[in-house]
């Protein structure tokens, strides 16, 4: 018998009001899995609206109820599934859990070994749990999809947000010339992350301030994305995490839409930046596991700087 654990689960699809803190079966690691004793988990805006949170697919699929939310985990290896040789029991790890699997708002979670990496040694579990989803999104967008290199110009929309705050830091660490948009209240904060220029999106039109950008990273969409084509140099690239998009007729640029994927190699790159001091995960607040419904509710109604993290153990 594998035993039980405390977990936050949703028994029917819905918002934070459907989440219940309760006793649940402790999961068993399958082939290629690692059973992680969770120390901290992070919650993400919109997560409870994703089909993948509640089903076995990104666009519909079969329900898999009850579900455990939170796809970002930091913890300690408790048990190894068959075929896993790269980790050892007691090792501190962190990672991004595949979206169609149960998450980390629980005392234990099973995670594919390929989605985990050793935790950065210079930060605690709470800050490590704030890193995987937004950090990998920023890394994959800038490096894998845009091919950003030192000396290039990059415009990051939403520089104070979860993805944007990592993107500003990563781009600066790579030696790029970083401009970001933010609210007036966040200008100094984003400048402190490494942006050379920060544009108050309510008081300035960014297209009047930026030209010949090599890369635009769009986390906003809509009119902001549509106006961004004007600031790209010929042959530049707009990377968006909002929705698929194509360049307007006559615009010499490339468009990339992507959804972040679990990625050990990317996590290892992020770990190097963190331990070298070039990347600092931003945590807005830390709450106990049983406060997970309130944490998800706060995502819907409050302005934040950084992630809301659940302390599990």
N, C-alpha and C positions, 0 to 999 in steps of 0.2 A: 504493500500500500504506500502510495507516494505522499499522502498527507494533505493538509490544507494550508491556506495562507489567507491573509487579508488582502483585499483588492477592491478597486473601484470598477464597477461594471455597469453596462447599459443593457437592459433586457428587451428594450424595443427602441426603434430608431427615433431620434429626437435630439433636443438640445441638452444643456446642463441639468435640466430638471429630471431627466431620465437616468442620471448616474446615481448609483447606490454604492455606499461603502459597506462591504459585507465579507463573509467567509466564502472562499471559493476553492476549488481543487488546485493543488499545486501542480504546475505543468511538468511534463516529462520530456527531456530533450530527445529529439529524433536523430536520425543519421545526419551528421554534419552540423548539428546544433550545439549550442552552449547554453546550459542553464545558468542564468545570472541572478545572483542575490542582489536585488536592486537597492542602491543607496540613494539615488535621486533620479527623477524623471522630469521632463519638461513638456509643457502644453503649448499648442500651436493654434493661432487664429484660423478659423474655418475648418478645423479638423473634424468636428462633429457633423459637418455638412458633406464631407467626402463620401462618395459611394464606397470607396475602398475601406473606410473605417467600419462599415457595417456589413459588407458583402465580400465575396471572393474575387472581385474584379474592380477595375477603376471606373467602369461605366455600367453600373448595374450588377448583374450576377446574382448568385444565390446568397440569401442571408446567412450569416454565421453568428447567431445570437446565443448566449450573451457575449458581449465584447468588452475588452479592456482597452481604454484609450491610452494615448501618449506614446509617441514613436521615438522619443529620444531617451537614451538610458545611459546611466553611469553606475557601475557596481562592481561586484567581485564574482569571479568564476566559482560556481558552487559544484557543477558537475559537467562532464564532457560527454556528448553523444558519440556514438560509434563513428570512427573515421576522423575525429578531430585530434590533431597532434600539435597545433601551433600555440595552444594556450595550456595553462596548468591551473589546478584548483588553487584558489586564494589570490590569483592575479587580478589586479584592478584593470577593468576594461571599460570602453564606452563605444557607442555606435548609434546608427540609425536603423530602426527596425523596419522591415518591409511593410508597406502600408496595408496590405491585406492580411496581416497577422496581428494577433493580440499584442497590445503595447505594454508599457512599463509602469502603469499606475497600479502597482501591485508589489508584493514582497519578493516575488520571483517572476522571471519571464524567460522564455526560450527564444534565442536569437541565432540565425545562421552565423557560423563562425566567420564567413566571408564578410559579414556586415559589421564586425567588431575590430577594434584595434586597442593596443595598450593605452590606458588613460594617460594624458599629459601629467607628468610628475609635479609640475609647478603649480597646479591648481587643485582645488578640492572637487569632490564629486558633484556638488551643486553647480559649479561653474562648468564642469565638463559636460553635464547634462544639457546645458544651454547651447552647446556648440554644434552637434551633428547636423541637424536639418538645415538651419540657416547658414551655418558655416560651409557645409558641402554645397548648398545651392550657390552661394557666392563663389566658391572655388571652381565648381564645375562650369558656371556661367562665364567667369572671366578667363579661366585658363584652358579648359577643355573645349569650350564652344567658341570663345572669342579669340583665343590664342594671344592674350595680352602679354606684352613684353615691356621691359624697362624702357623708359623714354616716351612711351605712347601716352596719348591723352584719353582719359576715360571720364564719362559723365555718369554718375550714379544717382538715380532717382530714388527718393526716400532714404536719404543717408542716415537717418536716425532710427530707422526701422530694424526689424530682426535681421533680414538679409542685407539691407543697405549698410548697416553698421559694420558687419563683417566685410562687405565688399570694399568699403572705403579703406579699412585696415589692410586687407589683402593686397589691393591695388597699390597702396602706398609702400607696402613691404616689398612688392615686386619692382619698385622703382618707377611706377607710372606717375604721370601728372594728373592728380585727382581733383575733379570738381564734383560737387554734390548738391542736390536740392534738399531743403528741409524747411520746417516751420521756423518762424522768427525765434521762438523760444528755444529751438534746438541748434541754432547756428553755432554757438560756441562749443557745444557738445560735439558736433560733427567735425568742426575744425580740430578739436582735440584728438579725434580719431585718426587724423592724418590728411584730411582734405586741405588742399592749398586754397581753394575757393569754395565758399558755401553760399548758395543763392536762396534767399527767402522766396519760396514759390508763390506766396500770397502777394508779395510786394514787388517782385521783379519777374520779368519774362526771361526764362533761361536762354531762349533762342537769341535774345539780344546780347547775352553775355558770353556765349560759347560758340566756337566755330572750329571746324576741321578736327572734330573728335574722331579718334580711331574706333572707340567703343562706347556705346551707350548701354548701360544695364538698367532695364526697366522693371521696377517692382510695383508700378502704379497702374499702367494701362490707360485706356481711354484717350482723352484729349492730350494728356501729357505724352503718351507714346506717339500719337499722331504728329505732334509738333516736333518730336525729336529727330525726324528725318532731316530737318533743316540744318542741324548742327553737325551732321556726320560729314567727314571728308569723302571724296569719291573712293569707293572700295571699302568703306568702313562697315561695321557690323552693329546691328541692334539686337541685343539679347533680351528676351522677355520671359518672365515666369508667369505671366497673366493669362495669355491665350494665344493661339496661333495667329500669325500676322504675315503679310507679304509687303514688300516695299511698294510705294505708289509708283504709277507709271512714270518713267523718266528719271527715277532716282537710282543712281549707281551705288547700291549698298546691298548688304546681305542681312537677312532676318533669320533669327533662330528662336524658336520656342522650345522649352524643355521642361521636364519634370525631374526633380532631383532623384537620384538613385543611391541606395546604400553602396558604399565604396571604401574599402579598407585603405587603398592607396591614397585616396583623398584625405581620409582621416589622419593618416600618417604625416601627410604634408601639413595639415592643420596643427597637429601635435608639435611638429618642428617649429612652426611660427609661434605657437603659444609658449613653448619652453625657451625660445630665443627672445621672448619679450615683444614680438611684433604683432601679437594678436591677443586681445583681452576680451573674453566673453562678457557680455553685458547682462547682468541679472537685475531685474526690476524688484522682485521680492521672492522670498522663499516661504512656502506654506507647507503644513503637514499633509500627508497623503489623504486623510479623511476630508480635507478641504478642497479636493479636486473639483467638485461641482461648482463651488464658488470661484475657483481659479478660471474655469472655462467661461463662467458668466462674466468675469472681469475682462476677459479678452474681447467680449462683444461690446462693452460700454465704456472702457477706460483708455486714455492715452498712456502709453508706457515707453520707457527707455529700456530695452532689453527684454529678456524672457521672464515668464513666471515659472518657477521651478517648484516641484513637489519634493520635499525631503521624506524619504521612505524609511530609511534606517540610519 
